């Protein structure tokens, strides 16, 4: 009679790895409402990927609603203080509540676009220099993977993007697939053009160095044109700033004091809350002007 087989026991010196339970994410309240809002923004997922943000679209919409509620409360408090100083009834705050909520929600939803443009500017700043480095390496006979590895450091945000391609190729992804994925997930049109040129040169078997030189020359010319257009755009911006940020506030307050002294007979005058409102408006104009200049300024140099 054959003995029954005994179950295998692990060796006393061999530890069997235990699978740790994965922590479950808490259920998102009002998920149906947030899903409905997310469907109104079909390109939000692509914007989050290109902005380097790892949130899911539904989670980001929920966070945007929370931020909109907090900012609306802050704006309502500031508006209440202004109405109180001007002796305006606080009932006028009621129609402002939905207006503030909608405006602050769209303000929060615009953050991925702003972050995406900032990443694109950082990539464009060093792209031509990294591309010239890669072109020289390929011209010297270095393989494409080694050339990509050589620019995966010392070039800021461009090195981060090329390092992602190197990591994917090291893990077994074909270089064409890695280049195509990098182009789809990148906000910079110059970077996409460069990477797609490399991918098409590999697919067609053409000369990598000549194709790379052609696309880099074109990018350099376009960046030079962008710098010239920025210089032409700066002159009217400075003129509008001088009018609305310097001349109108100073002369406007002076003329208002003179007119009110003649019209009101000394009984109507500019109160400190009015001057505070003018100062706040002037600060907003200054902030908008600096933001417009900073956002339109190209962040790259020309070789």
C-alpha positions in Angstrom: 0.0 0.0 0.0 1.5 3.3 -1.1 1.9 5.9 1.5 -0.1 9.1 1.1 1.9 12.0 -0.3 2.6 14.6 2.4 2.1 18.2 1.6 5.3 20.0 0.8 6.6 22.1 3.6 8.8 25.1 3.0 12.4 24.9 3.9 13.1 26.5 7.3 15.6 29.0 5.7 13.4 29.9 2.8 10.9 32.7 3.4 7.8 32.7 1.3 6.9 36.2 0.3 3.6 37.4 1.5 1.5 39.6 -0.7 0.7 42.7 1.3 -2.8 43.9 1.0 -3.1 47.0 -1.1 -4.6 50.0 0.6 -8.0 50.8 -0.9 -8.7 54.4 -1.9 -11.6 56.0 -0.1 -14.8 56.2 -2.1 -15.2 59.6 -3.7 -18.4 61.2 -2.5 -20.8 62.5 -5.1 -18.9 60.6 -7.8 -21.8 60.7 -10.2 -21.8 64.5 -10.1 -18.0 64.7 -10.6 -18.2 62.2 -13.5 -20.8 64.4 -15.1 -18.6 67.4 -14.8 -15.6 65.5 -16.1 -17.5 64.6 -19.3 -17.6 68.3 -20.0 -13.8 68.4 -20.3 -12.9 65.6 -22.7 -9.3 66.8 -23.1 -8.6 67.0 -19.4 -6.9 63.6 -19.2 -4.4 64.5 -22.0 -3.7 67.9 -20.3 -3.0 66.2 -17.0 -0.6 63.8 -18.7 1.2 66.6 -20.6 1.4 68.8 -17.5 3.1 66.0 -15.5 0.2 65.7 -13.0 -0.7 62.2 -11.9 -4.3 62.7 -10.8 -7.2 61.1 -12.5 -9.6 63.5 -14.3 -12.4 62.7 -11.8 -10.1 63.3 -8.8 -8.9 66.6 -10.3 -12.4 67.8 -10.9 -13.3 67.1 -7.3 -10.2 69.0 -6.1 -11.1 71.9 -8.4 -14.6 72.1 -6.9 -13.1 72.2 -3.4 -10.6 74.9 -4.4 -13.4 76.9 -6.1 -15.5 76.7 -2.9 -12.6 78.0 -0.7 -11.7 80.8 -3.1 -15.4 81.8 -3.4 -15.6 82.1 0.4 -12.5 84.3 0.4 -13.9 86.5 -2.3 -17.3 86.8 -0.6 -15.5 87.9 2.6 -13.6 90.6 0.7 -16.7 91.7 -1.1 -18.7 91.8 2.2 -16.0 94.1 3.7 -16.1 96.4 0.6 -19.9 96.5 0.7 -19.8 97.3 4.5 -17.4 100.1 4.0 -19.5 101.6 1.2 -22.8 101.1 3.1 -24.2 98.7 0.5 -26.7 96.1 1.5 -25.2 92.6 2.1 -28.2 91.1 0.2 -26.3 91.9 -3.0 -23.9 89.1 -2.1 -26.5 86.4 -2.9 -26.4 86.7 -6.7 -22.6 86.9 -6.5 -22.3 83.4 -4.9 -23.0 81.3 -8.1 -20.9 83.8 -10.1 -17.9 83.4 -7.9 -18.3 79.6 -7.8 -18.4 79.3 -11.6 -15.5 81.7 -12.1 -13.3 80.0 -9.5 -14.1 76.6 -10.8 -12.9 77.5 -14.3 -9.9 79.2 -12.8 -9.0 75.9 -11.1 -9.6 74.0 -14.3 -7.2 76.2 -16.2 -4.3 75.2 -13.9 -3.3 72.1 -16.0 -3.1 74.2 -19.1 -0.9 76.7 -17.3 1.3 73.9 -15.9 1.5 72.4 -19.4 2.7 75.7 -20.9 5.3 76.1 -18.2 6.7 72.6 -18.9 6.7 73.4 -22.7 8.7 76.6 -22.0 11.2 74.7 -19.9 11.6 72.1 -22.6 12.0 74.6 -25.4 14.7 76.4 -23.4 17.2 73.6 -23.7 15.9 71.6 -26.6 18.1 73.0 -29.4 21.2 72.6 -27.3 20.4 69.0 -26.4 19.5 68.4 -30.1 22.9 69.7 -31.3 24.6 67.5 -28.7 22.7 64.5 -30.1 23.4 65.5 -33.7 27.2 65.7 -33.0 27.1 62.3 -31.3 25.3 60.6 -34.2 27.6 62.3 -36.7 30.5 60.8 -34.8 29.1 57.3 -35.2 27.5 56.9 -31.8 24.4 54.7 -31.8 21.1 56.4 -31.3 20.5 54.8 -27.9 23.9 56.0 -26.6 23.2 59.5 -28.0 19.9 59.6 -26.1 21.7 58.4 -23.0 24.2 61.2 -23.4 21.6 63.9 -23.3 19.5 62.3 -20.5 21.3 64.6 -18.0 22.6 68.2 -17.8 19.8 69.7 -19.9 17.0 70.3 -17.4 13.5 69.3 -18.3 14.7 68.0 -21.7 16.9 65.5 -20.0 14.0 64.3 -17.9 12.0 63.6 -21.1 14.8 61.8 -22.8 15.5 59.8 -19.6 12.0 58.5 -19.8 12.7 57.2 -23.3 15.9 55.6 -22.2 14.2 53.9 -19.3 11.5 52.5 -21.6 14.0 51.2 -24.1 16.0 49.6 -21.2 12.9 47.8 -20.1 12.4 46.2 -23.5 10.2 48.7 -25.3 11.2 49.3 -28.9 12.7 52.7 -29.5 10.1 53.6 -32.1 7.3 53.0 -29.5 9.1 54.9 -26.8 9.6 57.9 -29.1 6.0 57.9 -30.2 4.7 57.7 -26.6 7.1 60.5 -25.6 5.7 62.7 -28.4 2.1 62.0 -27.4 2.7 62.8 -23.7 4.8 66.0 -24.2 3.4 69.6 -24.3 6.2 71.1 -26.4 5.5 71.1 -30.1 9.2 71.5 -30.8 10.0 68.4 -28.8 7.2 66.4 -30.6 8.6 67.5 -33.9 12.1 66.5 -33.0 11.1 63.1 -31.6 8.7 62.3 -34.5 11.5 63.2 -36.9 13.8 60.6 -35.2 11.0 58.0 -35.3 10.3 58.6 -39.0 14.0 58.4 -39.9 14.3 55.1 -38.1 11.2 53.7 -39.8 12.2 54.8 -43.3 15.9 54.1 -42.8 17.1 57.5 -43.8 20.0 59.4 -42.4 19.4 60.3 -38.8 22.0 63.1 -38.7 20.6 65.0 -41.8 17.0 64.7 -40.6 18.0 65.9 -37.2 19.9 68.9 -38.6 17.0 69.9 -40.8 14.5 69.9 -37.9 16.9 71.7 -35.5 17.6 74.4 -38.1 13.8 74.9 -38.6 13.3 75.1 -34.8 16.1 77.7 -34.4 14.5 79.9 -37.1 11.1 79.7 -35.5 12.5 80.6 -32.1 14.3 83.6 -33.6 11.0 84.8 -35.1 9.3 84.3 -31.7 11.9 86.5 -30.1 11.4 89.3 -32.7 7.6 89.1 -32.3 8.0 89.4 -28.5 10.1 92.5 -28.9 7.4 94.1 -31.1 4.6 93.0 -28.7 6.4 94.6 -25.7 6.1 98.2 -26.9 2.2 98.4 -26.8 2.2 96.5 -23.5 4.4 99.1 -22.0 2.3 101.9 -23.4 -0.9 100.4 -22.0 0.8 100.0 -18.6 1.9 103.6 -18.5 -1.7 104.7 -19.3 -3.7 102.4 -17.1 -1.1 101.8 -14.4 0.5 105.2 -13.8 -1.2 108.1 -15.6 -4.9 107.3 -15.0 -4.7 106.4 -11.3 -2.6 109.4 -10.3 -4.4 112.0 -12.5 -7.8 110.3 -12.0 -7.6 110.6 -8.2 -6.5 114.2 -8.4 -9.3 115.2 -10.8 -11.8 113.3 -8.7 -10.8 115.3 -5.6 -11.0 118.6 -7.4 -14.4 117.8 -9.1 -16.0 116.5 -5.9 -14.8 119.6 -4.0 -16.5 121.9 -6.5 -19.7 119.8 -7.1 -20.4 118.6 -3.5 -19.6 121.9 -1.8 -17.2 120.2 0.5 -19.8 117.7 1.7 -18.7 114.9 -0.7 -15.2 113.7 -0.6 -13.1 110.7 -1.3 -13.1 108.4 1.7 -10.3 106.1 2.8 -12.2 103.0 1.6 -12.4 104.5 -1.9 -8.7 105.1 -1.9 -8.2 101.5 -0.7 -10.4 100.3 -3.6 -8.3 102.4 -6.1 -5.1 100.9 -4.6 -6.5 97.4 -4.9 -7.4 98.1 -8.6 -4.0 99.4 -9.2 -2.4 96.3 -7.7 -4.6 94.1 -9.9 -3.5 96.1 -13.0 0.2 95.7 -12.0 -0.3 92.0 -11.5 -2.0 91.5 -14.8 0.7 93.5 -16.7 3.5 91.5 -15.1 1.7 88.3 -15.7 1.2 89.2 -19.4 4.8 90.1 -19.9 6.1 87.0 -18.1 3.8 84.6 -19.9 4.6 86.0 -23.3 8.4 86.1 -22.8 10.2 83.4 -24.7 12.5 81.3 -22.4 15.0 80.1 -25.0 18.3 81.3 -26.4 19.4 81.2 -30.0 22.4 79.2 -31.1 
